[in-house]
Amino acid sequence: MLSGQGRSLALWYLAPIPLYVAYQEGEKMAVVWAGIVLGLTTVVHASELLTQIPPEFLAERSEEPLAHVALLLMLMVFGLIARSTHDDHVRQLRDQQRDSRSRSQALTASLGQANEATRAQTRFLASMSHEIRTPLNGILGLTEVLRGSPLPESERELVSTIHKSGRHLLDVLNNILDYSKLDSQHVVLTAAPYSVVGSVEDVLDLLAPVALEQGLDLASDLDESAPAGAQGDATRVRQILLNLATNALKFTREGSVVIGVRVEDGQLVYEVRDTGPGLTQAEQDELFQPFRQTVTSQRSRFDLGSGLGLVISRRLAELMGGRLTLRSQVGRGTTFSLWLPLVEAGEPASQPVTLPPTVRRLLIVESRDATARSLVASAQACAYMPERVTIEQLAEQLPGAEVLIASSLPAEVTVLLRATARENPVRLMLCLPPSPA
């Protein structure tokens, strides 16, 4: 190449090198080789200007067309190879896009089926829960009446066992339904002023008989920083506290369970402290897993339930913008802390609903026999005169009645009450079943 200098045919064959490198190695190496080829070409032509080198070999003019043809054929072959490879890449990309589109459509269809299955599961659980809870509430009501009646001690224990088993079954059903709603994101929270102290007292009142039966102290610990009222979902707050306190009573053999309230770092903190056996670190790690229950020698004697209560409590806390934490030490007890954003509100005025002492006659509209008998027995225990009537009989019985109890309110009853409300006001108490929605 140097001996031929500017007329050397080898210079022509340097031109395709950057093109080949660009195809094989990419843009950066192509630029490098383009610089090398340009440098070599410059050196060859510069040497021709500076000094003439006697050529050892110089192509004849007749050989130049052949060299041009060879170069063109080489470039054409290289171009065909590049085009073929490019077409293969394009076909592969199109196949990948087609596969991706098919997978995307399959995933979309699977997601739709999964969502529909989730909705069907939620509807099924809600419907079955309602169908099971309705007769179960009747059983619980009747056993509650039997517990208050004069029975031999052996029979009283049997009734108490039935009642406890029914309550446990009802709790399991409620937990499964709540978990299903949370899992399908169908839980709707409300924000309204509620009494902070009242929420604690409600839980204490509900669990006082349980604590008394187990010989445990159940108390509250209200810090001076605790506000009288707050803004939030009072029902869900009570549900979490009731769940935590129930667990504390279940696993505490002796000592006390305390529900405390304080304000820390601008957050409202509810605490449930117990003097139970405590939890190991391994048990704490599994505590918030759904359907997981920690069974050890210290806890095997307890009825562990469905394994959903704490999972539900934590998810509800997170939905309300808070969190649920725990501290525990084996042999020293456990403390659960519910942290919620503090939005203070005035304590709502208490407006208890009381019935006049002269009200004694109750009309009960209920199609289910077990529930009706439970309502009748409960009313009799409260010194009322209950009378079960049908919707057809209600029109005749209503003028002389002062109180109506109904487990459902059909449209005919609504029309009837509106028609007679002005002339004969009726005090209405509704025992409505939970909505399947």
C-alpha positions in Angstrom: 0.0 0.0 0.0 2.9 2.4 0.8 4.8 1.5 -2.3 1.8 2.2 -4.5 0.9 5.3 -2.4 -2.1 7.1 -3.7 -2.6 4.7 -6.6 -2.6 1.6 -4.4 -5.8 -0.5 -4.7 -5.4 -1.5 -1.1 -6.8 2.0 -0.1 -10.1 1.1 -1.6 -10.5 -1.9 0.6 -10.0 0.1 3.7 -13.4 1.9 3.2 -15.7 -1.1 4.1 -13.8 -1.7 7.4 -15.8 0.9 9.5 -19.0 -0.3 7.9 -18.2 -3.9 9.0 -17.1 -2.9 12.4 -20.3 -0.8 12.9 -22.4 -3.9 12.1 -20.4 -6.2 14.4 -19.4 -4.0 17.3 -21.6 -0.9 17.3 -21.3 2.8 16.8 -18.3 3.6 19.1 -16.0 1.0 17.5 -17.1 2.1 14.1 -16.0 5.7 14.9 -12.7 4.4 16.1 -12.0 2.4 13.0 -13.2 5.2 10.8 -10.5 7.4 12.4 -7.9 4.7 11.9 -8.8 4.3 8.2 -8.9 8.1 7.7 -5.5 8.4 9.4 -3.9 5.6 7.2 -5.3 7.3 4.0 -4.0 10.6 5.1 -0.5 9.2 5.8 -0.4 7.5 2.4 -1.3 10.6 0.5 1.0 12.8 2.6 3.9 10.4 1.9 3.2 10.8 -1.8 3.6 14.6 -1.5 6.7 14.5 0.6 8.7 11.8 -1.2 8.2 9.4 -4.0 8.7 5.8 -3.2 9.6 3.6 -6.1 6.7 1.1 -6.3 7.5 -2.5 -6.0 4.1 -3.3 -7.5 1.7 -1.1 -9.3 -1.6 -2.3 -10.7 -2.0 -1.9 -14.4 -4.9 0.3 -15.7 -6.6 -2.8 -17.0 -6.7 -4.3 -13.5 -8.5 -1.4 -11.9 -12.0 -2.2 -13.3 -11.6 -5.7 -12.0 -10.7 -4.3 -8.6 -13.7 -2.0 -8.7 -16.0 -5.0 -9.5 -14.5 -7.1 -6.7 -15.0 -4.2 -4.3 -18.6 -3.7 -5.4 -19.3 -7.5 -5.1 -17.8 -7.5 -1.7 -20.0 -4.6 -0.6 -23.1 -6.1 -2.2 -22.5 -9.5 -0.4 -21.9 -7.6 2.9 -25.1 -5.6 2.3 -27.1 -8.7 1.6 -25.9 -10.4 4.7 -26.7 -7.3 6.7 -30.1 -7.0 5.2 -30.9 -10.7 5.9 -29.7 -10.3 9.5 -31.8 -7.2 9.8 -34.9 -9.0 8.5 -34.3 -11.8 10.9 -34.1 -9.3 13.8 -37.3 -7.6 12.6 -39.1 -11.0 12.4 -37.9 -11.8 15.9 -39.1 -8.5 17.2 -42.5 -8.9 15.6 -42.8 -12.4 17.0 -41.8 -11.1 20.5 -44.4 -8.3 20.1 -47.0 -10.8 19.0 -46.2 -13.1 22.0 -46.2 -10.1 24.4 -49.6 -9.0 23.1 -50.9 -12.5 23.5 -49.5 -12.8 27.0 -50.9 -9.3 27.8 -54.4 -10.3 26.6 -54.2 -13.6 28.5 -53.1 -11.7 31.7 -55.9 -9.2 31.2 -58.4 -12.0 30.9 -56.9 -13.8 33.9 -57.1 -10.6 35.9 -60.7 -10.1 34.9 -61.5 -13.7 35.9 -59.6 -13.2 39.2 -61.6 -10.0 40.0 -64.8 -11.7 39.1 -63.9 -14.7 41.3 -63.0 -12.3 44.2 -66.4 -10.5 43.8 -68.2 -13.9 43.7 -66.3 -15.0 46.8 -67.2 -11.8 48.6 -70.8 -12.1 47.6 -70.8 -15.8 48.6 -69.2 -15.1 52.0 -71.5 -12.2 52.7 -74.6 -14.2 51.8 -73.5 -17.3 53.7 -72.4 -15.3 56.7 -75.8 -13.6 56.8 -77.6 -16.9 56.4 -75.6 -18.5 59.2 -75.6 -15.5 61.5 -79.3 -15.0 61.4 -80.3 -18.4 63.0 -77.1 -18.2 65.2 -78.2 -14.9 66.7 -81.5 -16.6 67.5 -79.6 -19.4 69.3 -77.5 -16.9 71.2 -80.5 -14.9 72.2 -82.3 -18.0 73.5 -79.3 -19.2 75.4 -78.8 -15.8 77.0 -82.4 -16.0 78.2 -81.8 -19.5 79.5 -78.7 -18.4 81.4 -80.8 -15.9 83.3 -83.5 -18.4 84.2 -83.5 -20.7 87.2 -81.8 -23.9 86.1 -79.9 -26.6 87.8 -76.1 -26.0 87.9 -75.4 -28.9 85.5 -77.8 -27.5 82.9 -76.6 -24.0 83.4 -73.1 -25.1 82.5 -74.4 -26.8 79.4 -76.2 -23.7 78.3 -73.1 -21.6 79.1 -71.0 -23.9 76.9 -73.6 -23.6 74.0 -73.5 -19.8 74.4 -69.7 -19.6 74.4 -69.4 -21.9 71.4 -72.0 -19.9 69.5 -70.2 -16.6 70.3 -66.9 -18.2 69.1 -68.6 -19.3 65.8 -70.1 -15.8 65.4 -66.7 -14.2 65.9 -65.1 -16.5 63.3 -67.8 -15.7 60.8 -67.4 -12.0 61.4 -63.6 -12.2 61.0 -63.8 -14.1 57.8 -66.3 -11.6 56.3 -64.1 -8.6 57.4 -61.0 -10.2 56.0 -62.8 -10.9 52.7 -63.9 -7.2 52.5 -60.4 -6.0 53.3 -58.8 -8.4 50.8 -61.2 -7.1 48.0 -60.8 -3.5 49.2 -64.5 -3.1 49.9 -64.2 -1.6 53.3 -65.5 1.9 53.6 -64.4 4.1 56.5 -66.3 7.0 57.9 -64.9 10.1 59.6 -67.0 11.7 62.3 -66.4 13.1 65.8 -66.4 10.4 68.5 -65.6 10.2 72.2 -62.2 8.8 72.9 -63.1 7.9 76.5 -66.4 6.5 75.4 -64.7 4.1 72.9 -62.6 2.7 75.7 -65.5 2.5 78.1 -67.6 0.6 75.5 -64.9 -2.1 75.3 -64.6 -2.3 79.0 -68.4 -2.7 79.4 -68.5 -5.5 76.8 -65.6 -7.4 78.3 -66.2 -6.9 82.0 -68.2 -10.1 82.4 -65.4 -12.1 80.7 -62.8 -10.5 83.0 -64.9 -11.2 86.1 -65.4 -14.8 85.1 -61.7 -15.3 84.6 -60.7 -13.4 87.8 -58.8 -10.7 86.0 -58.6 -7.0 86.5 -59.9 -5.0 83.5 -59.2 -1.3 83.8 -58.4 1.9 81.8 -55.4 4.2 82.0 -56.2 7.6 80.5 -53.3 10.0 80.2 -53.8 13.7 80.8 -52.8 14.3 77.2 -55.7 12.2 75.9 -58.3 14.4 74.2 -62.0 14.2 75.0 -63.0 13.7 71.4 -61.3 12.8 68.0 -62.2 12.6 64.4 -62.3 9.1 62.8 -64.2 5.9 62.4 -65.4 5.1 65.9 -66.8 1.7 65.0 -63.5 0.5 63.5 -61.5 1.9 66.5 -63.8 0.0 68.9 -63.4 -3.1 66.7 -59.6 -3.0 67.0 -59.6 -2.4 70.7 -62.2 -5.1 71.3 -60.1 -7.5 69.3 -56.9 -6.7 71.1 -58.5 -6.7 74.6 -60.3 -10.0 73.8 -57.0 -11.6 72.9 -55.3 -10.2 76.0 -58.0 -11.7 78.2 -57.8 -15.0 76.4 -54.1 -15.5 76.9 -53.8 -14.0 80.4 -54.1 -16.5 83.3 -53.7 -14.0 86.2 -53.1 -10.3 86.6 -54.7 -7.6 84.6 -55.6 -6.2 81.2 -55.3 -2.4 80.9 -56.5 -0.2 78.0 -54.7 3.1 77.9 -54.9 6.3 75.8 -52.3 9.0 75.3 -50.9 11.4 72.8 -47.4 11.0 71.5 -45.7 12.8 68.6 -48.9 14.3 67.5 -50.6 10.9 67.2 -53.4 9.3 69.3 -52.1 6.1 70.8 -54.4 3.4 72.2 -52.6 0.7 74.2 -53.7 -2.7 75.4 -51.4 -4.1 78.0 -51.6 -7.6 79.6 -49.7 -9.6 82.1 -49.9 -12.8 80.1 -47.2 -15.3 79.1 -45.7 -13.0 76.5 -44.4 -13.8 73.0 -41.1 -15.1 71.7 -39.5 -13.3 68.7 -40.4 -16.3 66.5 -44.1 -16.0 67.6 -44.0 -12.2 67.0 -42.7 -12.7 63.4 -45.7 -14.9 62.6 -48.3 -13.0 64.5 -49.7 -10.9 61.7 -49.8 -13.6 59.1 -53.3 -14.6 58.0 -54.6 -18.0 59.2 -51.3 -18.5 61.1 -51.5 -19.4 64.8 -48.6 -19.8 67.1 -48.9 -22.9 69.2 -46.4 -23.4 72.0 -46.5 -25.1 75.4 -47.6 -21.8 77.0 -50.4 -21.2 74.5 -51.6 -24.6 73.5 -54.3 -24.6 76.2 -56.1 -21.7 74.7 -58.7 -21.6 71.9 -56.7 -19.8 69.2 -59.6 -18.8 67.0 -59.4 -18.3 63.2 -56.0 -16.5 63.1 -57.5 -13.4 61.4 -58.2 -11.0 64.2 -54.8 -9.3 64.4 -54.4 -9.3 60.6 -57.8 -7.5 60.3 -56.8 -5.0 63.1 -53.5 -4.1 61.4 -55.1 -3.6 58.0 -57.8 -1.5 59.5 -55.2 0.6 61.3 -53.3 1.1 58.0 -56.5 2.1 56.2 -57.1 4.8 58.8 -53.6 6.1 58.2 -52.1 4.6 61.3 -50.2 1.5 62.4 -50.4 -1.4 64.9 -47.3 -2.3 66.8 -46.4 -4.6 69.7 -43.9 -5.1 72.4 -43.6 -8.4 74.3 -41.3 -10.2 76.7 -41.7 -13.8 77.6 -43.0 -14.0 81.2 -43.7 -10.3 81.4 -46.7 -9.7 79.1 -47.5 -8.0 75.8 -48.5 -4.5 74.8 -50.2 -3.7 71.6 -50.2 0.0 70.5 -52.7 1.5 68.0 -51.3 4.7 66.5 -53.8 6.9 64.7 -53.5 10.4 63.2 -54.8 12.9 65.8 -57.6 15.1 64.6 -59.2 16.5 67.7 -62.9 17.1 67.9 -65.3 18.1 70.6 -66.8 15.2 72.5 -70.2 14.4 71.0 -73.1 15.0 73.2 -74.5 11.8 74.6 -78.2 11.3 73.7 -79.3 8.0 75.2 -82.5 6.5 73.9 -84.8 5.5 76.7 -88.2 4.0 76.6 -91.0 5.5 78.7 -91.8 3.3 81.7 -95.4 3.0 80.5 -94.4 1.3 77.3 -95.1 -2.4 77.7 -96.6 -3.6 74.5 -94.3 -4.6 71.6 -95.2 -5.8 68.2 -92.6 -8.1 66.7 -92.5 -8.6 62.9 -90.1 -11.5 62.1 -90.5 -14.3 59.6 -87.9 -16.6 61.2 -89.1 -18.6 64.2 -85.9 -18.9 66.1 -85.2 -15.1 65.9 -88.8 -14.3 66.8 -88.7 -16.6 69.9 -85.4 -15.0 70.9 -86.9 -11.5 70.6 -90.0 -12.5 72.5 -88.0 -14.1 75.3 -85.7 -11.0 75.6 -88.7 -8.7 75.7 -90.4 -10.7 78.4 -87.2 -10.7 80.4 -87.3 -6.8 80.3 -90.9 -6.8 81.6 -92.5 -6.0 78.2 -95.6 -7.6 76.7 -94.3 -8.9 73.3 -96.7 -10.0 70.5 -95.6 -11.5 67.3 -97.6 -10.4 64.3 -97.5 -10.8 60.5 -97.4 -7.9 58.1 -101.1 -8.4 57.4 -102.0 -8.3 61.1 -99.8 -5.2 61.7 -102.5 -2.8 60.3 -105.0 -4.0 62.9 -102.6 -4.2 65.9 -100.6 -1.0 65.2 -103.1 1.6 66.6 -102.9 0.1 70.1 -99.2 -0.4 70.1 -96.5 2.0 71.2 -93.4 0.1 70.1 -92.6 -1.9 67.0 -89.7 -4.3 66.6 -88.9 -5.6 63.1 -85.9 -7.5 61.8 -86.7 -6.2 58.3 -88.8 -3.3 57.0 -90.7 -4.1 53.8 -92.2 -1.4 51.7 -95.7 -2.2 52.9 -94.7 -1.5 56.5 -93.1 1.8 55.6 -96.2 3.0 53.8 -98.4 1.9 56.8 -96.2 3.7 59.3 -96.2 6.9 57.3 -100.0 6.7 57.0 -100.6 6.3 60.7 -97.6 8.3 62.1 -99.6 11.6 62.5 -102.6 10.1 64.3 -100.7 7.4 66.3 -96.9 8.0 66.6 -95.0 4.7 66.9 -91.7 4.2 68.6 -89.8 2.0 66.1 -86.8 -0.2 67.0 -85.2 -2.0 64.0 -83.0 -5.1 64.3 -81.8 -5.0 60.7 -79.5 -7.8 59.5 -76.1 -6.8 58.0 -76.2 -6.0 54.3 -74.6 -8.7 52.0 -73.0 -5.9 50.1 
